[in-house]
Amino acid sequence: MGKVIAIANQKGGVGKTTTAINLAASLAVLEKKVLIIDADPQANTTSGLNFSPENDQKRTLYEVMIGRIDVRDALIQTEIANLHMIPSHINLVGAELELVEAADRESRIKNALAPIRDNYDYIIIDCSPSLGLITINSLTASDSVMIPVQPEFFALEGLGKLLQTIRLVQAGPNQDLTIEGFVVTMFDGRTKVHNQVLGELREHFSEMVFNTIIQRNIRLSEAPSHGKPIILYDVICNGTTNYLNLAKEVLEKNS
């Protein structure tokens, strides 16, 4: 059965979608069968993998969650052979309202994935930068949560709310949910504050912080505008090396 990892942080701009796309792509390049799910109405993962939901609005996560289509009908083949995607669309916002009175509202993604989990080694869910019903669905469907952290003090302050949400999910719909780890993104080793925040993270969370650090890299910020993961956009840049190392660390941790 494939392992489901949610990439979550309610603070925007911390490299959440960049991490989701490039971790999924790197795992696929390392010969794992991977599904990435865009659970963010902004659909940045969707466009970052060169697909526009406007081309086919009837094959998105929204349609799956409201039960209009089977999850297998929403699967999109990406440019990487081992990587499939379930795209998002802005209408996913409507699911928050449409499912509010549904008995299984917190388990729609989990239930939808059940028929296909065995088809993948890893399922990566890019969560919305909010703590609403879609994110609760994503956490309920997941085995673990990976938390991207930008090395800024405001980013550290925001971790409390996310950890509280994780504890609520653990106490309710998903008692087996664990923290996969914290991954430091946009790191600049020349900056004193970045080193201070990294030190505090390692002090407070020790082994829960991944050894791999995602360095600040202009090629990483360029790649989404070309609809490509970094490994297809610039195979020799630091961003590619960083995310391949993160994928290897994930594989080693779960071996």
C-alpha contacts under 8 A as a table, 3 or more apart, distances in Angstrom:
res1	aa1	res2	aa2	distance
1	M	117	R	5.68
1	M	118	D	4.40
1	M	119	N	7.59
1	M	120	Y	7.24
1	M	121	D	6.98
2	G	117	R	5.28
2	G	118	D	5.63
2	G	119	N	7.18
2	G	120	Y	5.03
2	G	121	D	4.26
2	G	122	Y	4.98
2	G	123	I	6.54
3	K	121	D	6.26
3	K	122	Y	4.86
3	K	123	I	6.08
3	K	142	S	7.69
3	K	143	D	6.36
4	V	122	Y	5.87
4	V	123	I	4.57
4	V	124	I	5.93
4	V	125	I	7.43
4	V	141	A	7.20
4	V	142	S	4.71
4	V	143	D	5.24
4	V	144	S	6.73
5	I	122	Y	7.43
5	I	123	I	6.21
5	I	124	I	5.01
5	I	125	I	6.23
5	I	142	S	5.53
5	I	143	D	6.04
5	I	144	S	5.05
5	I	145	V	5.53
5	I	146	M	6.70
5	I	180	E	7.61
6	A	124	I	5.87
6	A	125	I	4.61
6	A	126	D	6.22
6	A	127	C	6.60
6	A	138	S	6.55
6	A	139	L	6.43
6	A	142	S	6.01
6	A	143	D	7.98
6	A	144	S	6.36
6	A	145	V	4.73
6	A	146	M	6.08
7	I	16	K	6.35
7	I	17	T	7.87
7	I	19	T	7.64
7	I	20	A	6.24
7	I	124	I	7.15
7	I	125	I	5.96
7	I	126	D	5.17
7	I	127	C	5.93
7	I	145	V	5.91
7	I	146	M	4.91
7	I	147	I	5.94
7	I	148	P	7.34
8	A	16	K	6.66
8	A	126	D	6.85
8	A	127	C	5.31
8	A	128	S	7.36
8	A	129	P	7.23
8	A	145	V	6.67
8	A	146	M	6.41
8	A	147	I	5.41
8	A	148	P	7.16
9	N	12	G	7.32
9	N	14	V	7.80
9	N	16	K	6.98
9	N	127	C	7.70
9	N	129	P	5.96
9	N	130	S	7.72
9	N	147	I	6.02
9	N	148	P	6.75
9	N	149	V	7.93
9	N	159	L	7.64
9	N	162	L	6.53
10	Q	128	S	7.24
10	Q	129	P	4.06
10	Q	130	S	4.72
10	Q	131	L	6.43
10	Q	158	G	7.70
10	Q	162	L	6.63
11	K	14	V	6.82
11	K	129	P	5.93
11	K	130	S	7.67
11	K	155	A	7.14
11	K	158	G	6.73
12	G	15	G	7.95
12	G	16	K	7.82
12	G	129	P	5.85
13	G	16	K	7.36
14	V	148	P	6.30
14	V	149	V	5.88
14	V	150	Q	5.03
14	V	155	A	7.95
14	V	185	T	6.84
14	V	186	M	7.68
15	G	18	T	5.08
15	G	19	T	5.90
15	G	148	P	6.42
15	G	149	V	7.72
15	G	150	Q	7.42
15	G	185	T	6.26
15	G	186	M	7.35
16	K	19	T	5.18
16	K	20	A	6.21
16	K	126	D	7.20
16	K	147	I	7.81
16	K	148	P	5.80
17	T	20	A	4.94
17	T	21	I	6.10
17	T	44	N	6.97
17	T	45	T	6.03
17	T	126	D	6.17
18	T	21	I	5.37
18	T	22	N	6.06
18	T	45	T	7.91
18	T	220	L	7.66
19	T	22	N	5.31
19	T	23	L	5.63
19	T	148	P	7.40
19	T	243	Y	7.76
20	A	23	L	5.44
20	A	24	A	6.05
20	A	36	I	7.62
20	A	45	T	7.72
20	A	124	I	6.63
20	A	125	I	7.18
20	A	126	D	5.73
21	I	24	A	5.37
21	I	25	A	6.13
21	I	36	I	7.54
21	I	45	T	6.44
21	I	48	G	7.55
21	I	49	L	7.63
21	I	229	P	6.27
22	N	25	A	4.94
22	N	26	S	5.88
22	N	229	P	5.59
22	N	230	I	6.52
22	N	231	I	7.60
22	N	243	Y	6.16
23	L	26	S	5.11
23	L	27	L	6.11
23	L	243	Y	5.87
23	L	244	L	7.36
23	L	246	L	7.09
23	L	247	A	5.83
24	A	27	L	5.23
24	A	28	A	6.23
24	A	34	V	6.40
24	A	35	L	7.45
24	A	36	I	6.51
24	A	83	L	7.33
24	A	124	I	6.52
25	A	28	A	5.06
25	A	29	V	6.19
25	A	34	V	7.99
25	A	80	I	7.17
25	A	83	L	6.72
25	A	229	P	6.59
25	A	231	I	7.51
26	S	29	V	5.04
26	S	30	L	6.20
26	S	231	I	7.37
26	S	243	Y	6.49
26	S	244	L	5.32
26	S	247	A	6.01
27	L	30	L	5.01
27	L	31	E	6.72
27	L	32	K	5.61
27	L	33	K	7.77
27	L	34	V	7.02
27	L	244	L	7.59
27	L	247	A	5.60
27	L	248	K	7.78
28	A	31	E	5.17
28	A	32	K	4.80
28	A	33	K	5.86
28	A	34	V	5.82
28	A	80	I	7.18
28	A	81	A	7.61
28	A	82	N	5.11
28	A	83	L	5.77
29	V	32	K	7.12
29	V	80	I	7.47
29	V	82	N	7.32
31	E	82	N	6.97
32	K	82	N	6.67
32	K	120	Y	7.68
32	K	121	D	5.91
32	K	122	Y	7.36
33	K	82	N	4.98
33	K	83	L	6.41
33	K	119	N	7.53
33	K	120	Y	4.87
33	K	121	D	5.17
33	K	122	Y	6.58
34	V	82	N	6.07
34	V	83	L	4.95
34	V	84	H	6.36
34	V	120	Y	5.49
34	V	121	D	6.01
34	V	122	Y	4.94
34	V	123	I	5.70
34	V	124	I	7.50
35	L	83	L	5.75
35	L	84	H	4.73
35	L	85	M	5.48
35	L	86	I	7.60
35	L	120	Y	6.70
35	L	122	Y	6.50
35	L	123	I	4.70
35	L	124	I	6.21
36	I	83	L	7.37
36	I	84	H	6.32
36	I	85	M	4.78
36	I	86	I	6.46
36	I	123	I	5.74
36	I	124	I	4.65
36	I	125	I	5.81
36	I	126	D	7.46
37	I	61	L	7.73
37	I	85	M	5.70
37	I	86	I	4.81
37	I	87	P	6.44
37	I	88	S	7.89
37	I	123	I	7.43
37	I	124	I	6.15
37	I	125	I	4.71
37	I	126	D	6.17
38	D	43	A	6.44
38	D	44	N	7.87
38	D	45	T	5.81
38	D	46	T	6.40
38	D	61	L	7.36
38	D	85	M	7.58
38	D	86	I	6.20
38	D	87	P	5.32
38	D	88	S	5.23
38	D	125	I	6.20
38	D	126	D	5.21
38	D	127	C	7.08
39	A	43	A	7.71
39	A	61	L	7.01
39	A	87	P	7.96
39	A	88	S	6.24
39	A	125	I	6.50
39	A	126	D	5.57
39	A	127	C	5.07
39	A	128	S	5.99
39	A	134	I	6.88
39	A	135	T	7.55
39	A	138	S	7.39
40	D	43	A	5.59
40	D	44	N	7.55
40	D	88	S	6.53
40	D	89	H	7.91
40	D	92	L	7.62
40	D	126	D	6.69
40	D	127	C	5.58
40	D	128	S	4.17
40	D	129	P	7.47
40	D	134	I	7.99
41	P	88	S	6.01
41	P	89	H	5.35
41	P	90	I	4.47
41	P	91	N	6.83
41	P	92	L	5.27
41	P	93	V	5.99
41	P	128	S	7.04
42	Q	88	S	7.61
42	Q	89	H	6.85
42	Q	90	I	5.94
43	A	46	T	5.11
43	A	47	S	6.45
43	A	87	P	7.15
43	A	88	S	5.02
43	A	89	H	5.65
43	A	90	I	7.00
44	N	47	S	5.24
44	N	48	G	5.77
45	T	48	G	4.83
45	T	49	L	6.24
45	T	87	P	7.66
45	T	126	D	7.38
46	T	49	L	5.46
46	T	50	N	6.78
46	T	51	F	5.59
46	T	52	S	6.71
46	T	53	P	7.35
46	T	85	M	7.91
46	T	87	P	5.19
46	T	88	S	6.28
47	S	50	N	5.01
47	S	51	F	5.09
47	S	52	S	5.75
47	S	224	P	7.33
47	S	227	G	6.10
48	G	51	F	7.44
48	G	223	A	7.71
48	G	224	P	4.45
48	G	225	S	6.88
48	G	226	H	7.45
48	G	227	G	4.46
48	G	228	K	6.03
48	G	229	P	7.17
49	L	78	T	6.84
49	L	79	E	7.96
49	L	224	P	7.35
49	L	227	G	4.77
49	L	228	K	5.39
49	L	229	P	6.77
50	N	78	T	7.96
50	N	226	H	7.36
50	N	227	G	3.99
50	N	228	K	6.50
51	F	87	P	7.86
51	F	227	G	7.56
52	S	55	N	5.68
52	S	56	D	7.69
53	P	56	D	5.36
53	P	57	Q	5.35
53	P	59	R	7.91
53	P	60	T	7.21
53	P	87	P	6.70
53	P	88	S	6.71
53	P	89	H	5.92
54	E	57	Q	5.57
54	E	89	H	7.83
56	D	59	R	5.96
56	D	60	T	7.91
57	Q	60	T	6.20
57	Q	89	H	7.18
58	K	63	E	6.30
59	R	63	E	6.45
59	R	64	V	7.83
59	R	69	I	7.65
59	R	73	D	6.66
59	R	74	A	4.53
59	R	75	L	7.74
59	R	86	I	7.87
59	R	87	P	7.42
60	T	63	E	5.49
60	T	64	V	6.68
60	T	74	A	5.78
60	T	86	I	6.18
60	T	87	P	5.01
60	T	88	S	5.20
60	T	89	H	6.59
61	L	64	V	4.99
61	L	65	M	6.07
61	L	74	A	7.24
61	L	86	I	6.19
61	L	87	P	6.12
61	L	88	S	5.48
61	L	89	H	7.67
61	L	92	L	7.22
62	Y	65	M	5.15
62	Y	66	I	6.30
62	Y	88	S	6.96
62	Y	89	H	7.26
62	Y	91	N	6.82
62	Y	92	L	4.89
62	Y	95	A	6.61
63	E	66	I	5.51
63	E	67	G	6.27
63	E	68	R	5.14
63	E	69	I	5.81
64	V	67	G	5.15
64	V	68	R	5.97
64	V	69	I	5.27
64	V	70	D	6.08
64	V	71	V	5.71
64	V	74	A	7.40
64	V	109	I	7.93
64	V	112	A	7.10
65	M	68	R	7.63
65	M	95	A	7.37
65	M	108	R	5.58
65	M	109	I	6.32
65	M	112	A	7.43
66	I	95	A	7.02
66	I	98	E	7.85
66	I	99	L	7.51
66	I	108	R	7.93
67	G	70	D	7.11
69	I	73	D	6.55
69	I	74	A	7.57
70	D	73	D	5.49
70	D	74	A	7.16
70	D	112	A	7.46
71	V	74	A	5.33
71	V	75	L	6.98
71	V	112	A	6.00
71	V	113	L	6.87
72	R	75	L	5.63
72	R	116	I	7.58
74	A	86	I	5.69
74	A	87	P	7.55
75	L	84	H	6.26
75	L	85	M	5.64
75	L	86	I	5.16
75	L	87	P	7.97
76	I	84	H	5.45
76	I	85	M	4.99
76	I	86	I	6.13
76	I	87	P	7.58
77	Q	80	I	7.79
77	Q	81	A	7.51
77	Q	83	L	6.62
77	Q	84	H	4.74
77	Q	85	M	6.48
78	T	81	A	6.96
78	T	83	L	5.88
78	T	84	H	5.68
78	T	85	M	6.82
79	E	83	L	7.68
80	I	83	L	5.42
88	S	92	L	6.91
89	H	92	L	5.75
90	I	93	V	6.10
91	N	94	G	5.44
91	N	95	A	7.51
92	L	95	A	5.36
92	L	96	E	7.58
93	V	96	E	5.84
93	V	97	L	7.74
94	G	97	L	5.47
94	G	98	E	6.14
95	A	98	E	4.90
95	A	99	L	5.73
95	A	134	I	7.76
96	E	99	L	5.83
96	E	100	V	6.26
96	E	132	G	7.52
96	E	133	L	5.79
96	E	134	I	6.73
97	L	100	V	5.35
98	E	101	E	7.52
99	L	102	A	5.03
99	L	105	R	5.51
100	V	105	R	6.56
101	E	105	R	7.30
102	A	105	R	5.02
104	D	107	S	5.39
104	D	108	R	6.40
105	R	108	R	5.86
105	R	133	L	7.82
105	R	137	N	7.62
106	E	109	I	7.95
106	E	133	L	6.80
106	E	136	I	6.25
106	E	137	N	4.83
106	E	140	T	6.79
106	E	173	P	7.35
107	S	110	K	5.13
107	S	111	N	5.96
107	S	137	N	5.67
107	S	140	T	6.32
107	S	141	A	6.84
107	S	173	P	7.83
108	R	111	N	5.31
108	R	112	A	6.07
108	R	137	N	6.58
109	I	112	A	5.05
109	I	113	L	6.16
109	I	137	N	5.93
109	I	138	S	6.60
109	I	141	A	6.04
110	K	113	L	5.34
110	K	114	A	6.47
110	K	137	N	7.25
110	K	138	S	7.65
110	K	140	T	6.65
110	K	141	A	4.13
110	K	142	S	7.68
111	N	114	A	5.37
111	N	141	A	7.87
112	A	115	P	7.08
113	L	116	I	5.57
113	L	117	R	5.89
114	A	117	R	5.60
115	P	118	D	7.53
116	I	119	N	5.34
116	I	120	Y	7.41
117	R	120	Y	5.84
117	R	123	I	7.82
118	D	121	D	7.51
120	Y	123	I	6.73
125	I	138	S	6.79
127	C	134	I	7.69
127	C	135	T	5.72
127	C	138	S	6.69
128	S	131	L	7.61
128	S	134	I	7.18
128	S	135	T	6.04
130	S	135	T	6.92
131	L	134	I	7.80
131	L	135	T	5.63
131	L	136	I	6.87
131	L	162	L	7.67
131	L	165	T	7.28
132	G	135	T	5.54
132	G	136	I	6.28
133	L	136	I	4.93
133	L	137	N	6.03
134	I	137	N	5.00
134	I	138	S	6.25
135	T	138	S	4.91
135	T	139	L	6.19
136	I	139	L	5.13
136	I	140	T	5.99
136	I	169	V	7.21
137	N	140	T	5.06
137	N	141	A	6.21
138	S	141	A	5.20
138	S	142	S	6.28
139	L	142	S	5.07
139	L	143	D	7.90
139	L	144	S	7.76
139	L	145	V	7.40
139	L	166	I	7.60
139	L	169	V	7.11
139	L	174	N	7.61
139	L	177	L	7.51
140	T	169	V	6.78
140	T	173	P	5.98
140	T	174	N	5.20
140	T	177	L	7.67
141	A	174	N	7.79
142	S	145	V	7.25
142	S	177	L	6.69
143	D	176	D	6.76
143	D	177	L	5.13
143	D	178	T	6.42
144	S	177	L	5.28
144	S	178	T	4.55
144	S	179	I	5.15
144	S	180	E	5.21
145	V	177	L	7.57
145	V	178	T	6.43
145	V	179	I	4.77
145	V	180	E	5.14
145	V	181	G	7.04
146	M	179	I	6.32
146	M	180	E	5.00
146	M	181	G	5.15
146	M	182	F	5.95
146	M	183	V	7.23
147	I	180	E	7.88
147	I	181	G	6.29
147	I	182	F	4.72
147	I	183	V	6.13
148	P	182	F	5.80
148	P	183	V	4.78
148	P	184	V	5.87
148	P	185	T	6.32
149	V	155	A	6.52
149	V	156	L	7.50
149	V	182	F	6.66
149	V	183	V	5.99
149	V	184	V	4.90
149	V	185	T	5.91
150	Q	155	A	6.10
150	Q	184	V	5.86
150	Q	185	T	5.16
150	Q	186	M	6.09
150	Q	187	F	7.28
151	P	155	A	6.93
151	P	156	L	7.75
151	P	184	V	6.58
151	P	185	T	7.11
151	P	186	M	7.37
151	P	187	F	6.54
151	P	193	V	7.36
151	P	194	H	4.93
151	P	195	N	7.75
151	P	197	V	5.37
151	P	198	L	6.37
152	E	155	A	5.33
152	E	156	L	6.74
152	E	193	V	6.94
152	E	194	H	6.51
152	E	197	V	6.42
153	F	156	L	5.08
153	F	157	E	6.44
153	F	197	V	6.68
154	F	157	E	5.07
154	F	158	G	6.47
155	A	158	G	5.24
155	A	159	L	6.77
156	L	159	L	5.45
156	L	160	G	7.91
156	L	197	V	7.89
157	E	160	G	6.41
158	G	161	K	6.07
158	G	162	L	7.15
159	L	162	L	5.26
159	L	163	L	6.12
160	G	163	L	5.21
160	G	164	Q	6.11
161	K	164	Q	5.02
161	K	165	T	6.25
162	L	165	T	5.06
162	L	166	I	6.24
163	L	166	I	4.98
163	L	167	R	6.22
164	Q	167	R	5.07
164	Q	168	L	6.29
165	T	168	L	5.02
165	T	169	V	6.32
166	I	169	V	5.15
166	I	170	Q	6.16
166	I	177	L	7.86
167	R	170	Q	4.91
167	R	171	A	6.09
168	L	171	A	5.04
168	L	172	G	6.16
169	V	172	G	4.98
169	V	173	P	5.63
169	V	174	N	5.55
169	V	175	Q	6.98
169	V	177	L	7.66
170	Q	173	P	6.70
170	Q	174	N	5.02
170	Q	175	Q	4.13
170	Q	176	D	6.60
170	Q	177	L	5.90
171	A	174	N	7.10
171	A	175	Q	5.84
172	G	175	Q	6.45
174	N	177	L	5.71
179	I	208	M	7.71
180	E	208	M	7.29
181	G	208	M	4.69
181	G	209	V	5.42
181	G	210	F	6.18
182	F	208	M	6.13
182	F	209	V	4.62
182	F	210	F	6.02
183	V	209	V	6.10
183	V	210	F	5.46
183	V	212	T	7.25
183	V	213	I	6.61
183	V	214	I	7.58
184	V	187	F	6.76
184	V	198	L	7.46
184	V	209	V	7.88
184	V	210	F	7.72
184	V	212	T	7.86
184	V	213	I	5.37
184	V	214	I	6.08
185	T	213	I	6.36
185	T	214	I	4.56
185	T	215	Q	6.26
185	T	216	R	7.20
186	M	214	I	5.92
186	M	215	Q	5.08
186	M	216	R	4.08
186	M	217	N	7.34
187	F	194	H	6.47
187	F	213	I	7.00
187	F	214	I	6.12
187	F	215	Q	4.44
187	F	216	R	5.14
188	D	191	T	5.68
188	D	194	H	6.46
188	D	215	Q	6.14
188	D	216	R	5.89
189	G	192	K	7.51
189	G	194	H	6.65
189	G	195	N	6.40
191	T	194	H	5.40
191	T	195	N	6.65
192	K	195	N	5.33
192	K	196	Q	6.25
193	V	196	Q	4.90
193	V	197	V	6.09
194	H	197	V	5.26
194	H	198	L	6.12
195	N	198	L	5.07
195	N	199	G	6.09
196	Q	199	G	5.08
196	Q	200	E	6.27
197	V	200	E	5.02
197	V	201	L	6.13
198	L	201	L	5.13
198	L	202	R	6.23
199	G	202	R	5.22
199	G	203	E	6.07
200	E	203	E	4.94
200	E	204	H	6.08
201	L	204	H	5.29
201	L	205	F	5.73
201	L	206	S	7.15
201	L	209	V	7.11
202	R	205	F	5.32
202	R	206	S	4.42
202	R	207	E	7.31
202	R	208	M	7.94
202	R	209	V	6.19
203	E	206	S	5.47
205	F	208	M	5.36
205	F	209	V	6.31
206	S	209	V	6.02
207	E	210	F	7.19
210	F	213	I	7.26
210	F	246	L	7.74
210	F	249	E	7.73
212	T	242	N	6.72
212	T	245	N	6.41
212	T	246	L	5.58
212	T	249	E	7.60
213	I	242	N	6.75
213	I	246	L	7.98
214	I	239	G	6.91
214	I	242	N	5.54
214	I	243	Y	7.13
215	Q	238	N	7.26
215	Q	239	G	6.95
215	Q	242	N	7.33
216	R	239	G	7.98
217	N	220	L	5.51
217	N	221	S	7.06
217	N	238	N	6.87
217	N	239	G	6.15
218	I	221	S	5.28
218	I	222	E	6.39
219	R	222	E	4.98
219	R	223	A	6.13
219	R	230	I	7.30
219	R	233	Y	7.97
219	R	234	D	7.20
219	R	237	C	7.26
219	R	239	G	7.10
220	L	223	A	5.50
220	L	224	P	7.70
220	L	230	I	6.02
220	L	239	G	5.94
221	S	224	P	6.70
222	E	225	S	5.85
222	E	226	H	7.20
223	A	226	H	5.36
223	A	227	G	6.54
223	A	228	K	5.52
223	A	229	P	6.20
223	A	230	I	5.74
223	A	233	Y	5.94
224	P	227	G	4.86
224	P	228	K	5.74
224	P	229	P	6.91
225	S	228	K	7.72
226	H	233	Y	7.84
228	K	231	I	7.90
228	K	232	L	6.02
228	K	233	Y	5.95
229	P	232	L	5.69
229	P	233	Y	6.38
230	I	233	Y	4.85
230	I	234	D	5.78
230	I	235	V	6.91
230	I	239	G	6.68
230	I	240	T	5.70
231	I	234	D	5.70
231	I	235	V	4.70
231	I	240	T	5.23
232	L	235	V	6.13
234	D	237	C	5.80
234	D	240	T	7.15
235	V	240	T	5.84
236	I	240	T	6.55
236	I	241	T	7.25
237	C	240	T	5.59
237	C	241	T	6.68
238	N	241	T	5.05
238	N	242	N	5.97
239	G	242	N	5.11
239	G	243	Y	6.25
240	T	243	Y	5.42
240	T	244	L	6.12
241	T	244	L	5.23
241	T	245	N	6.13
242	N	245	N	5.16
242	N	246	L	6.22
243	Y	246	L	4.84
243	Y	247	A	6.10
244	L	247	A	5.07
244	L	248	K	6.20
245	N	248	K	5.04
245	N	249	E	6.14
246	L	249	E	5.00
246	L	250	V	6.22
247	A	250	V	5.04
247	A	251	L	6.21
248	K	251	L	5.04
248	K	252	E	6.10
249	E	252	E	5.06
249	E	253	K	6.05
250	V	253	K	5.07
250	V	254	N	6.22
251	L	254	N	5.19
251	L	255	S	5.92
252	E	255	S	5.16
